[in-house]
Amino acid sequence: MQAALQACLQATPTIQSDDPAIIAYSQKAISGCNTDKDKALALYYAVRDDIRYDPYKLQLTVTGMSAVETLNSGRGWCVPKAILLAACCRAVGIPAKLGFADVCNHLSTARMRAVMKTDVFYWHGYTSIYLDNQWVKATPAFNLELCEKFGLHPLEFDGEHDSLYHEFDQSGNKHMEYLNDRGEYDDLPLETIQRDLDELYPGMMAMVNNQPSFDQDVAAEVSH
């Protein structure tokens, strides 16, 4: 057990918990926190709302997926944001790993649906955090401003219960459904993700990189 937890405290090429920028960001976020639970909550909300959700920032490389790149750019999709949260947790001594699932997302933009050609998001990422002798799942993907624009309840995290996905929007309409659990990992399974996304979303990688910002998509969607 101790060896498994120790592996979830180590820095990796993407989960850069030993990077000075990650350490400084984490320490600033947990200022005034005394317990691991309070620290994890502070880090969750910092990553959720400081980093804008942007599925068009899709760079399936070690650098493109890394915690430092996401922190510096201030935006990222669910997996890089989960990586950043895991790095921040590890930087303050809280074991954390990466978890993945396939979800059906009933709320996306028209452009995103046209690019993906499906409403299934494969390899949706979350962070699994070790608190009070149990693993708890946290998903920092959708920032508060985005949720408000889309009429979603922001996804909260209390450090005790799993916080995986937005099941309903504020109007009670179905938003996301859990389809398949892909497991949890000490480090990013980048090659597997890259292979699967290339197969499941043919041509999407090239198309995504030619899209305007996701913020423009959201503005157009909510204006209708």
Buried (B, 14 or more C-beta within 10 A) or exposed (E): EEEEEEEBBEBBEBBBBEBEEBBEBBEEBBEEBEEBBEBBBBBBBBBBBBBBBBBBBBBBEEEBBBBBBBBEBEBBBBBBBBBBBBBBBBBBEBBBBBBBBBBBBBBBBEBBEEBBEEBBBBBBBBBBBBBEEEBBBBBBBBBEBBBEBBEBEBBEBEBEEBBBBBEEBEEEEEBBBEEEEBEBBBBBBBEEBBEBBEEBBEEBBEBBEEBEEBBEBBEEBEEE
